[in-house]
Structures are given as structure tokens and as C-alpha cells.
Amino acid sequence: MVLLSVAVLGVGIAACGSDADGGDSSSGAGGDSSGNTEGQIVGAGSDAQEIAQGVWTTGFKSAGSGESISYDAVGSEEGRRRFIEGEVAFAGSDTPLEGDELAEATERCEPGELIELPAYISPIVVFPNLKLSGMELSPQTLAKVFNGEITRWDDQTIQRENPSIGPIGLPPKLPIEPVGLSEEPAMTEQVTAYLAYEAPRVWDYGTTEDWPIDGSETATDVANVGEVVGAKAGRVGYVDLSHVGQLFGVTRLAARGGFFVEPTAQTTTTRLENAHLDTALSKGPRMLPVELEQKVPPGSYPLVLVSYLIACTAYDSDEEAAAVDAYVKYVVGRKGQEASAQEAGTAYAPPWLQKKILAAIG
């Protein structure tokens, strides 16, 4: 219950436009303009956060809050738009705010401050539709798989990296069909950045937010990538861990000069040990945009998604301000992070980042 106490944690979320008696003195659309619909606090955004947000909203209410929180997984871009326009009280975004969106979100929160905290940290897993529990692929081999240079799963290069997998797991002559994500720029950017850095002589496409392989099958979002990959044997895709489920084995990956690493919570946390804040995008102590170093720390999993919870410190009513304040603290606090780790496979922030998160929420 302490995690949900506004008075104890003191993020400082307050009503904006209220009179001395706590009444709302604003005019116009009222609750709808700040994402409060008939007593329900509404958020929207990142598809990747969908499962975790379901865990958080349920856990938040179970922890004793009288407020009802809902989340609409409409994608990061749409979530940010709705937040800026005041259609929702908070947003989930797989990328930090920048440029015009950052300026507009800052203005939306005035006279309060903008909050942007890394709430959802997950490995991005590569998963093939094969009859196996897992496999190993070097970045050079993965680049060749995705760019079409390696076209069959029984290719000798793949077999050499997976000597324990026989013809049942790597069927003879089974074609490889890469599946990209067409509307998940943050994940695609992480995958292509990894390939560009670790296998520059093989991967000619550089770092890009758009899946660059012409003619590849694509999934529109994380909700259907498993369905698209699962529709045909031999397909291979990528997505955050919570959306893989139990139907596919995940691939162990390696960084330059390192060993193959399993995508686990611990190896994902280790990946962020040498990360830092992007000070150009941080406009206050409650904004913590994380920038990953391409050089991967030893023993860490290289592909990581850092996704954010975006909110304000001031709203149109005391009730909404208190509810959002409590929800932010629950999500990034111990109970919320434990819940998403257990149910969605998320990772904890490393100690240096945890300290900044705790300072941001008071």
C-alpha cells in the first residue's frame, strides 16, 4: 500500500485549474479532455506494453485503489498523439518524445511537468517457426538469414552453429522466410542497429526504423507477428518476449567476440549497465530517456526494448491527478515491476537507472 500512497511518495501530481476548495474551474470538454471518462482513467499507446499494462491495471486495482484504469494498445505513435491532444491521461511509447511531440507534450502538461519513465524493459527475441526449443545464431548468420543470403534452414552455416540440432529441427530444403514488423519502428531499429554494428560487411541496410527487405512478409504489429510467423513453417520474426508465448523457441544471440546469450530478464538488465540518459531529450528530472551503447556489456543479451510511461504532474481535477500519480508509482515501483516480470517476462532496470526512477517519483 505504501507504493500507492501519493502523500508518502510525493511525485507532485496536482490538479490544474482548481479553485481553493479543490473544485475544477476549467471550462470546455471537462473530464474527456484529460483522459478521464466517467471516473475511469484511460491510457493508450505501445502494443508491446499491452500484456504488461493488463497486469498493471489489474494489479493496481487489486492493491486497493478505488480508481479504474484502462489501456488501449493502439501503437506508440497513436498513443503519443492521443496524450498530446488530451484524449488520454497517460501514454505508453516505445520511443522517447522528441522534436515537435516533445514540445507539444510539455505544453499539454503545463503548468505541471512532463513525466517520461522507462517502465517496460524487455528482450527483443528472434524466433523461427521450427520444431525446436531454441537455437544459436551469430550476428553474421542472422544478417544473412534476414537479407536472403542464407535461404534454407539446413544451410551448413546454421548447422555449424547448432551442431546438436538434427534434421527434425532443421528440415532439409526448408526455405527461410523472414518476417519484418511494419509498424514497430523501435524494435526494427534495435534489430537493424545490432546487425549494422555487429555484421557491417553482411548487413548493407544500416540502422532503420522501417523493415528494409523488399519482398519480405511483414506483420503489422506485435499482436499478430506470432500468427504471421506461425502460419508457415520456416518463417522467422522478432518481437518483444511477452508476445512470443510458448509456441516458438527463441534464439540465443551473440555480440562481437562474445558468447551466445539467452534472452532472459537478467541478461537484459545487464545490457543496460553501460547505457546512459539522452540529455538532449530530457527536459526535467522526471524524464529519463535511455540511450543504449552499441558496444554490448559481456554476458548481456544484445536486443532490448526500453518502453516508456508518459504522464503529467498536473491534471484538470484532484481525483484524476491523484489516480495518475498513484498509477505511475505502482507501475515503476517494486510491486508493478515484480508483476510484469512474472507475467510478461520484463526485466528490471539496472541500479543506476533504478536510482533515477526512484528520485523521479519522489
C-alpha positions in Angstrom: 0.0 0.0 0.0 2.9 2.4 0.5 3.7 2.3 -3.2 0.2 3.7 -3.9 0.4 6.5 -1.4 0.6 9.9 -3.0 1.4 11.6 0.3 4.3 9.3 1.0 5.9 9.2 -2.4 5.1 12.7 -3.5 5.6 12.8 -7.3 3.8 16.1 -7.1 0.9 15.4 -9.4 -1.7 18.1 -8.7 -4.9 19.4 -10.1 -4.6 22.2 -12.6 -7.1 24.9 -12.9 -8.7 24.2 -9.5 -10.1 26.7 -7.1 -9.2 27.0 -3.4 -11.9 24.4 -2.4 -10.5 21.8 -4.8 -13.2 22.3 -7.5 -12.4 22.3 -11.2 -12.5 25.8 -12.5 -11.7 24.8 -16.1 -14.3 25.0 -18.9 -14.9 23.2 -22.1 -14.8 19.4 -22.6 -14.2 18.7 -18.9 -13.0 15.2 -18.0 -12.9 14.0 -21.6 -10.1 16.5 -22.4 -7.7 14.8 -19.9 -8.5 11.2 -20.4 -10.9 10.8 -17.6 -14.1 9.1 -18.8 -16.9 8.6 -16.3 -14.5 8.1 -13.4 -12.2 5.8 -15.4 -8.6 6.9 -16.1 -7.7 6.0 -19.7 -4.3 5.4 -21.3 -3.2 4.4 -24.8 -0.1 3.5 -26.8 2.5 0.9 -27.2 1.4 -2.6 -28.4 4.5 -4.0 -26.7 3.2 -2.9 -23.3 -0.2 -4.4 -23.9 0.3 -7.6 -21.7 2.2 -5.7 -19.0 -0.4 -2.9 -18.9 -3.1 -5.6 -18.4 -1.1 -6.9 -15.5 -0.6 -3.4 -14.1 -4.2 -2.2 -14.4 -5.4 -5.4 -12.7 -2.8 -5.3 -10.0 -3.3 -1.6 -9.3 -7.0 -2.2 -8.6 -6.3 -5.3 -6.6 -3.8 -3.3 -4.5 -6.7 -1.3 -3.1 -7.1 1.6 -5.5 -10.7 2.8 -6.0 -9.9 4.1 -9.5 -10.5 2.2 -12.6 -7.6 2.3 -15.1 -7.8 1.1 -18.7 -5.3 0.9 -21.6 -5.9 0.9 -25.3 -3.0 -0.8 -27.2 -3.2 1.3 -30.4 0.5 1.7 -31.1 3.1 4.2 -29.7 2.6 6.9 -32.3 -1.2 7.0 -31.9 -0.8 6.8 -28.1 1.5 9.8 -28.1 -1.0 11.7 -30.3 -3.9 11.0 -28.0 -1.8 12.1 -25.0 -0.8 15.3 -26.6 -4.3 16.1 -27.7 -5.6 15.4 -24.1 -7.7 12.4 -25.2 -6.0 10.1 -22.6 -4.4 10.7 -19.2 -1.2 8.7 -19.9 0.5 7.0 -22.8 2.9 4.1 -23.5 5.6 4.7 -26.0 8.4 2.5 -27.3 10.5 5.7 -28.1 11.0 8.8 -26.0 9.3 12.0 -27.0 11.4 14.3 -29.3 11.0 17.3 -31.6 7.6 18.8 -32.0 6.0 16.0 -30.0 8.2 16.7 -27.0 7.3 20.4 -27.2 3.6 19.7 -27.6 3.6 17.2 -24.7 5.4 19.6 -22.5 2.8 22.3 -23.3 -0.1 19.9 -22.7 1.2 19.3 -19.1 1.6 22.9 -18.2 1.6 24.3 -15.6 2.8 20.9 -14.4 5.7 18.9 -15.7 6.0 16.1 -18.2 6.8 12.6 -16.9 8.5 10.0 -19.1 9.8 7.0 -17.2 11.2 3.7 -18.6 8.5 1.3 -17.3 8.8 -1.7 -19.7 12.2 -3.2 -20.4 12.1 -6.4 -22.5 14.4 -8.5 -24.6 13.5 -8.5 -28.3 13.6 -12.1 -29.3 14.3 -13.7 -32.7 12.0 -16.8 -33.1 11.8 -19.2 -36.0 8.8 -21.5 -36.8 10.8 -24.7 -36.4 10.3 -27.8 -34.3 12.9 -26.9 -31.7 13.1 -25.2 -28.3 15.9 -22.8 -29.3 18.9 -22.3 -31.5 22.0 -20.1 -31.8 22.8 -17.6 -34.5 25.8 -15.3 -34.8 25.0 -11.7 -35.9 26.7 -12.5 -39.3 24.5 -15.5 -39.8 21.3 -13.7 -38.6 22.1 -10.9 -41.1 22.4 -13.5 -43.9 19.1 -15.1 -42.8 17.3 -11.8 -42.8 18.8 -10.4 -46.0 18.2 -13.5 -48.0 21.8 -14.7 -48.4 21.0 -17.9 -46.5 17.8 -19.3 -47.9 17.4 -22.7 -46.2 17.4 -23.8 -42.6 19.7 -26.8 -43.4 22.4 -24.4 -44.6 25.9 -25.5 -43.4 26.5 -22.2 -41.7 23.4 -22.7 -39.5 24.3 -26.3 -38.9 27.8 -25.4 -37.7 26.4 -23.0 -35.2 23.9 -25.6 -34.0 25.6 -29.0 -34.1 23.2 -30.6 -31.7 20.2 -29.9 -33.8 19.4 -32.6 -36.4 17.2 -32.8 -39.5 14.0 -32.8 -37.4 14.8 -29.3 -36.1 16.5 -28.1 -39.3 14.5 -29.9 -42.0 16.2 -30.5 -45.3 15.4 -27.9 -48.0 13.0 -26.0 -45.8 13.1 -22.4 -47.1 13.7 -19.4 -44.8 11.1 -16.7 -44.9 12.0 -13.6 -42.8 9.1 -11.6 -41.3 9.5 -7.9 -40.5 7.4 -5.6 -38.4 5.9 -2.8 -40.5 4.5 -0.7 -37.6 7.0 -1.2 -34.8 9.9 1.2 -35.6 11.6 0.9 -32.2 12.0 -2.9 -32.5 13.0 -2.8 -36.1 15.5 -0.1 -35.3 17.1 -2.2 -32.5 17.4 -5.2 -34.7 18.9 -3.4 -37.7 21.2 -1.4 -35.4 22.5 -4.7 -34.0 23.1 -6.1 -37.4 24.7 -2.9 -38.7 27.1 -2.8 -35.8 27.9 -6.5 -35.4 27.9 -7.6 -39.1 28.6 -4.5 -41.2 30.2 -6.5 -44.0 27.0 -8.6 -44.4 24.2 -6.2 -43.5 24.0 -3.4 -46.1 20.9 -1.7 -44.9 22.3 0.2 -41.9 20.1 1.2 -39.0 16.5 1.9 -40.0 13.0 2.1 -38.4 11.4 0.5 -41.5 11.9 -3.1 -42.3 14.3 -2.8 -45.3 14.0 -6.1 -47.1 11.8 -5.8 -50.2 9.5 -8.8 -50.8 9.6 -10.0 -47.2 6.5 -10.9 -45.4 5.6 -8.3 -42.7 3.4 -8.3 -39.6 1.6 -5.0 -38.9 2.2 -5.1 -35.1 3.3 -7.2 -32.2 -0.2 -8.7 -31.7 -0.1 -10.6 -35.0 3.6 -11.3 -35.6 3.3 -14.7 -33.9 0.3 -15.5 -36.1 2.2 -14.5 -39.3 5.3 -16.5 -38.4 3.2 -19.4 -37.2 1.2 -19.6 -40.4 4.1 -21.2 -42.3 7.0 -23.5 -41.3 10.4 -21.9 -41.8 9.4 -18.3 -41.2 11.4 -16.3 -38.7 10.5 -13.0 -37.0 11.3 -10.8 -34.0 9.2 -9.3 -31.2 9.3 -8.5 -27.5 9.4 -11.5 -25.3 5.8 -11.2 -23.9 4.3 -11.7 -27.3 6.2 -14.9 -28.3 4.2 -17.2 -26.0 5.0 -20.9 -25.7 4.7 -21.8 -29.4 8.2 -21.0 -30.5 11.7 -21.5 -29.3 13.8 -18.3 -29.0 17.2 -17.7 -30.5 20.4 -17.1 -28.5 22.4 -14.3 -29.9 26.0 -13.1 -29.5 27.7 -9.7 -29.6 31.1 -9.0 -31.0 33.7 -11.5 -29.7 31.2 -12.8 -27.1 29.3 -16.0 -26.3 25.7 -16.8 -27.3 23.4 -15.4 -24.7 19.8 -16.4 -23.7 17.2 -13.6 -23.7 16.4 -13.5 -20.0 15.5 -10.8 -17.6 19.0 -10.9 -16.1 20.8 -10.7 -19.4 18.5 -7.9 -20.5 19.2 -5.8 -17.3 22.9 -6.3 -17.9 22.6 -4.9 -21.4 21.6 -1.5 -19.8 24.6 -1.3 -17.5 26.6 0.9 -19.9 23.6 2.8 -21.2 23.0 6.5 -20.3 20.3 9.1 -20.4 19.8 11.1 -23.6 20.2 14.6 -22.1 19.1 16.2 -25.3 15.6 14.7 -24.8 15.4 15.1 -21.1 13.6 18.3 -20.1 13.4 17.6 -16.4 14.2 15.2 -13.5 11.0 13.2 -14.3 12.1 12.5 -17.9 14.5 9.6 -18.2 15.0 8.8 -22.0 17.6 5.9 -22.2 20.2 5.7 -24.9 21.9 2.3 -25.5 25.5 2.0 -26.3 26.1 -0.3 -29.3 29.0 -1.9 -27.5 27.3 -4.7 -25.6 28.5 -5.4 -22.0 29.8 -9.0 -21.5 27.2 -11.5 -20.7 24.3 -9.4 -21.8 21.6 -10.0 -24.4 22.0 -7.5 -27.3 18.5 -6.8 -28.4 16.5 -4.8 -25.8 13.3 -2.6 -26.0 13.0 0.2 -23.5 9.5 1.5 -23.5 8.1 4.5 -21.5 5.2 5.5 -19.4 4.3 9.2 -20.2 2.1 11.3 -18.0 1.8 14.8 -16.4 2.2 16.1 -12.9 -0.9 18.3 -13.3 -4.5 17.5 -14.4 -7.9 19.1 -14.5 -9.1 17.6 -11.3 -7.7 16.4 -8.0 -9.2 13.0 -8.5 -7.5 12.4 -11.8 -4.2 13.8 -10.6 -4.2 11.5 -7.6 -5.2 8.5 -9.6 -2.5 9.0 -12.3 0.1 9.8 -9.6 -0.7 6.5 -7.8 -0.7 4.5 -11.0 2.7 5.9 -12.2 4.2 5.0 -8.8 2.7 1.5 -8.9 3.9 0.7 -12.4 7.5 1.8 -11.9 7.6 0.7 -8.2 8.5 -2.6 -6.8 5.0 -4.2 -7.0 4.3 -3.2 -10.5 7.7 -4.3 -11.8 7.5 -7.6 -10.0 4.1 -8.3 -11.5 5.2 -7.5 -15.1 8.4 -9.5 -14.6 6.4 -12.6 -13.6 3.6 -12.3 -16.1 5.3 -10.6 -19.1 8.9 -11.5 -18.7 10.1 -8.0 -18.3 13.5 -7.1 -16.9 14.3 -4.8 -14.0 16.2 -1.5 -14.6 19.9 -1.7 -13.6 20.8 0.0 -10.3 21.9 3.3 -11.8 18.6 3.7 -13.6 16.5 2.5 -10.6 18.0 5.3 -8.5 16.9 7.9 -11.1 13.4 6.4 -11.3 13.0 6.4 -7.6 14.2 10.0 -7.4 11.7 10.9 -10.2 8.7 9.6 -8.3 9.8 11.2 -5.1 
